[in-house]
Amino acid sequence: MGNQGFDTTIAHPEFNSPNPSSHSEFSYLSTNDGYTGGGGNVDVGQVVALIARSNTNCRDPFQRSTKALMREEEEQERGRVACRVYDQFSYFAQIVADDLNLPGFSLRTSAGITSLAFAVRRS
């Protein structure tokens, strides 16, 4: 998207955050996810709980940072935030996009086998 004139900001939780030097063409915005344990090690049985907790904990900080980014771009007359592209497990981003009247769409970044997780009936 950068070669089309779009600036890309990657908003990410603190847990397992990316290394900005790996892709210096992007701007990075860290979001407090409230996850303090494990040091990056998560038991497989805790993955669903971690995803749910991250979505709960990240929503408000993400909304505040998105609003701040939108204000900053407006003040600098650089354009506006055009949309939100988010990982399928970070569904809080779509809630924020809806609240701010921004289009958003999910990008599946995991293996296709994880589709089975969505087929499991919840009681």
NUKOLVO-515263 format. One record per residue (C-alpha): residue in one letter; x, y, z; residue number from 1. Coordinates in nm, 4 decimals. Each point is the difference from the previous one (the first is absolute). Example, Ala and Ser with C-alpha at 12.3 -4.5 7.8 and 13.67 -1.06 7.14 Angstrom:
REM NUKOLVO-515263
("A",(1.2300,-0.4500,0.7800),1)
("S",(0.1370,0.3440,-0.0660),2)
This chain:
REM NUKOLVO-515263
("M",(0.0000,0.0000,0.0000),1)
("G",(0.2948,0.2279,0.0551),2)
("N",(0.0814,0.0003,-0.3697),3)
("Q",(-0.3533,0.1310,-0.0583),4)
("G",(0.0581,0.2984,0.2298),5)
("F",(-0.1610,-0.1421,0.3132),6)
("D",(0.1724,0.0343,0.3350),7)
("T",(-0.0366,-0.3111,0.2113),8)
("T",(-0.0097,0.0027,0.3783),9)
("I",(0.0076,-0.3358,0.1740),10)
("A",(-0.1825,0.0114,0.3315),11)
("H",(0.0908,-0.3051,0.2035),12)
("P",(-0.0365,-0.1331,0.3530),13)
("E",(0.3088,-0.0019,0.2203),14)
("F",(-0.0135,-0.3787,0.0266),15)
("N",(0.2131,-0.1585,-0.2732),16)
("S",(0.0490,0.3374,-0.1681),17)
("P",(0.1795,0.0349,-0.3346),18)
("N",(0.3522,0.1322,-0.0422),19)
("P",(-0.0352,0.3434,-0.1688),20)
("S",(0.3470,-0.0243,-0.1526),21)
("S",(-0.1150,-0.3011,-0.2032),22)
("H",(-0.2381,0.2206,-0.2000),23)
("S",(0.1142,0.3581,0.0359),24)
("E",(-0.2383,0.1151,-0.2746),25)
("F",(-0.2872,-0.0240,0.2503),26)
("S",(-0.0842,0.2079,0.3059),27)
("Y",(-0.0746,-0.1967,0.3159),28)
("L",(-0.2450,0.0697,0.2794),29)
("S",(0.0150,-0.2213,0.3082),30)
("T",(-0.3250,-0.0696,0.1845),31)
("N",(-0.0075,-0.1016,0.3660),32)
("D",(-0.1619,-0.3422,0.0019),33)
("G",(0.0048,-0.0470,0.3770),34)
("Y",(0.1811,-0.3302,-0.0354),35)
("T",(0.2826,-0.0116,0.2497),36)
("G",(0.0714,-0.3679,0.0437),37)
("G",(0.1893,-0.2627,-0.1883),38)
("G",(0.2707,0.2073,-0.1620),39)
("G",(-0.1242,-0.1207,-0.3370),40)
("N",(-0.0591,-0.3583,0.1104),41)
("V",(-0.3645,-0.1013,-0.0101),42)
("D",(-0.1381,-0.3438,0.0762),43)
("V",(-0.2017,-0.1342,-0.2937),44)
("G",(-0.3008,-0.0340,0.2297),45)
("Q",(0.0139,0.3739,0.0701),46)
("V",(-0.0060,0.1245,-0.3600),47)
("V",(-0.3753,0.0581,-0.0206),48)
("A",(-0.0015,0.1774,0.3365),49)
("L",(0.2985,0.2124,-0.1087),50)
("I",(-0.1768,0.1026,-0.3220),51)
("A",(-0.3192,0.0906,0.1869),52)
("R",(0.1926,0.1918,0.2657),53)
("S",(0.2069,0.1872,-0.2596),54)
("N",(-0.3150,0.1020,-0.1869),55)
("T",(-0.1553,0.1307,0.3196),56)
("N",(0.3163,0.1760,0.1180),57)
("C",(0.1046,0.1491,-0.3351),58)
("R",(-0.3279,0.1535,-0.1107),59)
("D",(0.0068,0.3257,0.1997),60)
("P",(0.3744,0.0723,-0.0408),61)
("F",(-0.0304,-0.0757,-0.3707),62)
("Q",(-0.2962,0.2333,-0.0356),63)
("R",(0.1857,0.2794,0.1811),64)
("S",(0.3109,-0.0460,-0.2140),65)
("T",(-0.2055,-0.0109,-0.3208),66)
("K",(-0.1791,0.3217,0.0941),67)
("A",(0.3358,0.1631,0.0811),68)
("L",(0.1426,-0.1137,-0.3334),69)
("M",(-0.3045,0.1377,-0.1830),70)
("R",(0.0350,0.3362,0.1800),71)
("E",(0.3718,0.0143,-0.0776),72)
("E",(-0.0577,-0.0696,-0.3684),73)
("E",(-0.2735,0.2615,-0.0142),74)
("E",(0.2250,0.2609,0.1650),75)
("Q",(0.2843,-0.0778,-0.2390),76)
("E",(-0.2393,-0.0081,-0.2957),77)
("R",(0.1453,-0.3334,-0.1069),78)
("G",(-0.3275,-0.1619,-0.0916),79)
("R",(-0.1952,-0.2306,0.2205),80)
("V",(-0.0010,-0.3513,0.1314),81)
("A",(-0.1555,-0.1848,-0.2925),82)
("C",(-0.0728,-0.3394,0.1530),83)
("R",(0.0971,-0.2609,0.2538),84)
("V",(0.1490,-0.3326,-0.1057),85)
("Y",(0.0238,-0.2376,0.2909),86)
("D",(0.0887,-0.3543,0.0929),87)
("Q",(-0.3039,-0.2258,0.0276),88)
("F",(0.0623,-0.0559,0.3693),89)
("S",(0.0173,0.3732,0.0752),90)
("Y",(-0.3697,0.0541,-0.0577),91)
("F",(-0.0015,0.2988,0.2358),92)
("A",(0.1473,0.1994,-0.2910),93)
("Q",(-0.3237,-0.0372,-0.1977),94)
("I",(-0.2020,0.1206,0.2990),95)
("V",(0.2231,0.3094,0.0180),96)
("A",(-0.0210,0.0508,-0.3773),97)
("D",(-0.3803,-0.0161,0.0172),98)
("D",(-0.0068,0.2495,0.2886),99)
("L",(0.2147,0.2422,-0.2028),100)
("N",(-0.1845,-0.0580,-0.3299),101)
("L",(0.3065,-0.1525,-0.1636),102)
("P",(-0.0108,-0.2968,-0.2332),103)
("G",(0.1814,-0.3020,0.1320),104)
("F",(0.0759,-0.3470,-0.1172),105)
("S",(0.1572,-0.3097,0.1436),106)
("L",(0.3184,-0.1541,-0.1344),107)
("R",(0.0580,-0.3633,0.0854),108)
("T",(0.3633,-0.0319,0.1037),109)
("S",(-0.0129,-0.3525,0.1352),110)
("A",(-0.0056,-0.3421,-0.1595),111)
("G",(-0.3197,-0.1223,-0.1609),112)
("I",(-0.0302,-0.2791,0.2569),113)
("T",(-0.0977,0.2588,0.2604),114)
("S",(-0.3310,0.0311,-0.1871),115)
("L",(-0.1024,-0.3095,0.1922),116)
("A",(0.0027,0.2073,0.3182),117)
("F",(-0.2925,0.2003,-0.1371),118)
("A",(-0.1965,-0.3182,-0.0713),119)
("V",(0.0086,-0.1200,0.3616),120)
("R",(-0.3408,0.0262,0.1585),121)
("R",(-0.0005,0.2050,0.3143),122)
("S",(-0.2427,-0.0864,0.2758),123)
